[in-house]
């Protein structure tokens, strides 16, 4: 008869422990209890769900089918209230009783809410508008509520608070972060690192930060109206998120007579103190006085616990088998002897805590000490505040005992390895923080040991990825799905790809999903377009409803562009499918303000227009007026709420400097004034810009027309360039680039008139619009398709579709509307509401 294994807790630690037990061949009758009505999911990814960059479905580690496939009985929404250690029974909140032979407690943690006046309403729970950020339900509730409100205060400046603040920016116009300590992430970072992070958060993200701010009261009678700090400061808000830390869930252990201090006290075998058959794992466990809130120690604990549970299970045929990470239990946390090939005394010695992650989009890594503790500790420190970079290393007796990186994680993996393994350090200590004397040396995958951890978020080693490839998985995404490597913060993805390629002998098979136009709809572009036409799907939501199941935030922009290209004036616009630039028709800058570029067709303007632009810039205090590389004038630093008034005062059309669309046509002086000009580039450039303004594309499209081969307008390195040559002829070049990639365009055709130029350029752009992948620029699309194939279709009409391409472009041109006309009638109530103010302006006192 199989032993009965009961697991209290269905979170990341509990489910991971069960995975480890199954991987070791543990033959148990397994029953699991979880508070939440789901399979288990990655809590680390909740911030991405809040920010709208990850769908809920993408964060689940094991859905309900996994439990059935592994013959696990799962009780969702059931809390275990008491353990009878003598009768070996657990008692559930639903009145159930379940017997066990082995018991694992993995109750995790809950959000800590300081004693703040007004946070709770007696008999009702949290005050309306007050949330914690711990579960999927918390995240859903925040998203629903925030959409109807304007200003949020996040209480807590640790990792969770920063992620909550960043996520809320996608739903509210203004976010303030209040932290009781003197600097952000004070548990992991020293003062200067915390201040550097604060400056980046404020300046680049537009989140107001208040440190040394103790929240004493949440204001508002029926709903949140503000928060009050200990110094009397009142911050107006209608949403409050408390992210002030976590506390281990120990109630069931305490009422059941187990030893509880900060957490449930365990020995080195991960057993509850003085208990032979009760084990504890995760954030609720206290080992040698330490409670861990990071995932990497949880994975180490799970390996040790699983090995010990399986060692006492007489039905376990292969306890020493590889675990889910592809290696046996970490050598730093294993001890004891082997009996019949089974390690019967695996021990956990504690974890070297290191983190490498993105905090609200900022690279941060920390390990060990954040500042020296002894007089003889070596400290190497570097700060570059303007770039938001801070680094330090702390060395004791020749070993790395601490390091902090903010804004630059390029040396993080090398430092973590030196910290965790006690590796020898270079005599020139600066090499720890910088690559000196040449390019950075990339570690050879072949030299990495199999037990080296690649993904800290999900505890995946090089050996696990190699085992996955050896088991038949030949794609990077397939290995990521199977092992979960790269599914946390994502910083390890480049290394994961290198390891998978190495394990595949230097190459990988193409993932079928790589051909999908957008990730949320499993179809290549041609199939997707055919299905859209067949079902007459004219809105993004209808595409998801008919073809793609749940709406996927990552796919909306690509679908919106595709549908607008396909249906022109019949397209049904849904504003939540647009990127912020396209919602407000301006280009967002790093500080949260916007740039406005009025149209100057072909780079030609008039004294009246120049005067108008100057007057508007002066009237609205525009911080910078800049001549762009596309021969336009850019007004930078305009707050979102000012955009309609700026456009109204300019009374000029949009210059399209913000979208995945046709941008501008750069021209040279041409034949009227230039001594070398052989063609009127200015007139042709203006004609092209007038025709194609605002046309959507898979990527942005930059054009140029130059009046002779001297190339003053750089037509050879544009998405589409036109060059005048002798004899009144024009050469058309396509697929050029002069940005991060440099590529001279391929000659598409030589024609005899501007009219032919307009026909062939329109046909080329439409062919690109219909067959290019989302975000694929022409400089990648042209080589992929091949210039011969493009020339055959566009110039020679080899496939008989030229007329259809021309008609589609005509329809798109006919559907053009100047987007700046929305200044009079905003498309949504919050389209131009205040967003991301970076400087609090002086306020004139008003008497009540």
Steps between C-alpha positions, in 0.01 A plus 500: 500500500636843406579751770270800528672834434303814583625843394352809665553775249480505122730791428840506335686323783241228561451414134874510431564259786244258357668528159832411662342202676345372178830544315670283762246223451319565827203263504243675718128550510520881481235745620551876479305786656506859371322818607461623143266342243774435242798292413824661615644807331815710505445785745808675365310564178201670663669836447506428125129414510433827684707689241307336215806340338415145603174314470370310801521170314871552445594500869356161598765243583264204525142514384232269637575232240849449649351383828275251324785371282711433809214344699504785753182584689472879517258680733481863385359773718542287813706624794640249748410627846656238729746212497457206741861382525411190702209377290685615183198693370446845351170686534378725218283810501240304300459251785714232339752277679794347318752253636871509422819302541719788392398865523653801325411851612549758224263776609724780372446859606230762502518874450600698807279803563637741764254635758381795293187681609226469239649204314221271618127537542362290788309202366583579136873449462712757322364850449367560149795583278758326722678194359787269578714348224548131565265281295349477154166610644670805657644587160167460322325718757762775468472506122119522509498778759790702361340534157232723650730713716779752464768502771667225699729485801709187545618445857833319503824557309626145479497281191126434520409865550712613207344239274152598614569867428636423156204278416242752617639762261326312219160559662523832683621848417719552808685271742682595821720254688530551877775319688556514876878447480756751380562337161338251265559124535682565827518127578706428187667834414716750682407866518674616183369207294150566628526870414626416151205269450266771629634757254447258211147417615411869527672634191452218251171350615328808639407342834511741794698350789472602865756345737504533879123506461309309765135461402278551803150528354297426189246775442149488358165411650347272239803448275866593502562873461864524606772392741646689793865469604650532846630850426149617410544487123183399314524337157180499298413166341206270435692169499737367768711188455678367808819319403686532826637147516386147575457287810525119516167318530555303818152492656422136427838392639462711813151374588618144437787516747798527265796719593442846349716811529514735200420197288445130562832380640666222297819296529756439227281223353215752454297320768294693751686507830465170691268354234598190304243519221409868471705710259492873425613684186497852362433840649328356808812304602758637745838332465785588738320822584458603136179542300542529124274704271682435172434206270851357464523386868152348465618283212801382704273415792265309271784280373617412849148437628407283202814290538429439869132418447582255222779340704245393763250378241549124457307509172739750342698303237741773393550766760835604356355584159559846355267766627299745289803721464695220336750450784504336841457710813737795516834387638508790744187370668551123510655289768464156651555150368362282223318175563426292195565800278261722695615812682320465832625820661490791261554820693432866440771735625335830408529700179736762367244764409556681173258667263524619141183648364325801355331720757233711329703469183835589664782243514587416860722230648600450863672232700635472853602821672381832364775694682818415696463373856865475606786747488705265281222434245601617152247725326504585132227748408394674178215746445378676187177671608418653161479152347330354805792264563641392836730205571695369795683185608604408853792261551608331822811283528521473123139385454203688363254546786267755343418688184236744380419604144237754396443602139760262353487123553763408243733355767227351718535133400878501551460665840228259610720204405796645691277574800330160514805284424775701667698528176839675498480870415717698256786703645363801315172526689356737239462199269213388724296800392634584154633328191849646471725497197262340251152364435321305769590133498190285469513186711518181299190286547722193472694613807190550715432215747167322458384608846553871431171681536396689189154624599486621860127571486409137429811316618600358161854380441708448189456126555122533494511677164742242360277218624202666333682513166623142542140402564399619154417870535686689229361855527589778742138580583423131547782466752385816676147363525619159623748625762357851561845650445460862397137509615567721801661842465641399161859622549640151440342449155819569298691244706216248469514534122877446497468187711223353286701571185807340657304193608360471146848497351508866408155547349135483599186408317263781414213533741163489317392794713778706341290522185192634681429863412413571863548262794134496606362358173671179380511580129756628252410836348359363174271255681399766751406745227300233317309415818437869573355551154298178514336595831497875422675582827542876520602555863774360721252358750313315225826337386568371849140387544499309172859383455710550809314420821598727790618849412878532498641843579820435306303438180262795497724757333598266219140402436384862504757590236409198286127562516536868417713405199247240385173686556603867468188708573300195616741421783338519846739689726541381860730734689629242748661319207729795430839585646506824700660686204210408274240578765616861538672549161835605645828333585549418870840593640703343779362746757135434415448820300437502126648648185291674236617509138289710262505389139742666259449315174831418343675709764364820345342770715399864486589806709143503632523138619838560660364802681196303619718218633725746682203679656343173618830382648537829684137512616508148647854514637621207288828383659671409171450585132700258288570456130458129428692277263186486289506876431224589742469712814438303818342664806614288795383480860126565465276348773219281372222727621648790299507314168154609375570867567843483337352341189219755491745787522723350232205432267727281284463132405679221687852417388466131595814463709352251745332195344582175324410678183613714212721769650645778286660554160840661523606701196798693374480842337439338162527647152361849564799630698768232514780516242511120477130415515357306207151443639245695704538300820311753711180484294509120482571470871203725581276297267603172668446641850159639410394165360623260770475709819387292796498165316532212751775241462658203679782739591577864447578606141752776427530644148730737318527653154829640378550704184827338393727206591697719743236377749462808720163371628648154574250322275721192465454410869125548546216249505414648164728742317470673164805638315493723190749405228590645160242480225205597715488153659456390861647202685291342779691334785336288772600341829770746604591589858732741680409452866607213725533304175671647194397366161500650153164448334450266205413647162134421434457676163605790282206700362455797271249720685385612846160341428664157466690562822173562685338184358793268578572645844135460597496144371821416685372646827173309472679172425717559807194586710328177397792259535738652757501362854397723788789735590708371207664797329554496124874453547421154643197427280668572164789253555259242640261511205775574246529800270442282193168378637396852603599641160301225324186579703522880516651586162421204272165397657612138482228388741224714350434692822628844399151641444386368838801656671431833330131488598581416862740792524242732342247391764748562781584844362132581471440406864760744636387739772724750677527348853560839661140590428417296812601802704143624481332168580723256693446137406484393867439701819854442624679539168675821602472492876802594709767230497842451655575853626869515583511834681250613759431864413450759776136525596320820597334448840123503483289573806205274559 
